[in-house]
Amino acid sequence: MNAKRDFNKDAASWDENPGRVRVAQKIAETIISTGMLDNNDSMMDFGCGTGLVSLALEPLVGTITGVDNSRGMLDVFNNKIKHYAIGNVSTALVDIDKSELPSGPFNCIVSSMTMHHIKDIPLLLKKLHAILDKNGKLFIADLDSENGTFHENSDGVFHLGFDRFKFTSLLVDAGFGSVTAQTATEIQKPDSQGRSKTFTVFLLTAVKN
Ligand SMILES: C[S@@+](CC[C@H](N)C(=O)[O-])C[C@H]1O[C@@H](n2cnc3c(N)ncnc32)[C@H](O)[C@@H]1O
């Protein structure tokens, strides 16, 4: 469960999975439904992947910097940016375990389905807090606690989802306030034993104190 997953291998076909596209869309819709986005926002999408969430939010914000440690995922994202001539979105190749995040300034950070791939969550939250403006907004979507059957390939899965209330405490410890939690979507899929199972995805919103 500890080896890092090679997302480069999955990148070219990532968007061909309709389930993934739907989940990203639902997460983006839930972020939008908070009414907290602003067309002047300078946003970072941490673990942006192929940009599914970024590109759904792009019309509603000022700029987006997509950050990911997979060159393959960013290649797919960059091809979309080029294809659709999107002028306000850029990407940065960053492994949070090895190098620094872009310094921004950012007043908004989103992260979708990436936290369970990050070993040291308190350290990441500290880093996200450091690069956010005061009163900056944070949106984190990930799996609620699951029994280890969500991923067929558990490489790079450091957390079997999260208890959203314990995650709230981690946010408060990192210096965030006004934390709210809601369910963004459900995912119905066969678990690793082939039985149909429902997994839920939370969205946590928080503001930098
Ligand atoms: C499950 S995908 C989610 C992609 C996208 N946010 C979405 O919702 O479609 C997780 C992403 O996190 C990235 N990631 C994993 N570990 C990372 C790290 N240490 N630093 C930066 N990105 C990382 C992966 O490359 C991958 O693109």
The ligand as an ORCA input file, in Angstrom:
! r2SCAN-3c Opt
* xyz 0 1
  C      -7.036     10.307     -8.213
  S      -6.136     11.523     -9.105
  C      -7.258     12.924     -9.071
  C      -7.076     13.838    -10.271
  C      -8.047     15.009    -10.355
  N      -7.948     15.881     -9.203
  C      -9.477     14.537    -10.531
  O     -10.296     14.719     -9.619
  O      -9.773     13.974    -11.609
  C      -4.854     12.014     -7.949
  C      -3.826     12.959     -8.545
  O      -2.904     13.335     -7.503
  C      -1.596     13.382     -8.063
  N      -0.609     13.189     -6.978
  C      -0.428     12.059     -6.243
  N       0.598     12.228     -5.386
  C       1.066     13.485     -5.575
  C       2.144     14.231     -4.989
  N       2.944     13.676     -4.064
  N       2.357     15.507     -5.408
  C       1.552     16.044     -6.374
  N       0.523     15.374     -6.982
  C       0.285     14.109     -6.582
  C      -1.597     12.259     -9.076
  O      -0.584     12.383    -10.051
  C      -2.999     12.340     -9.667
  O      -3.060     13.143    -10.819
*
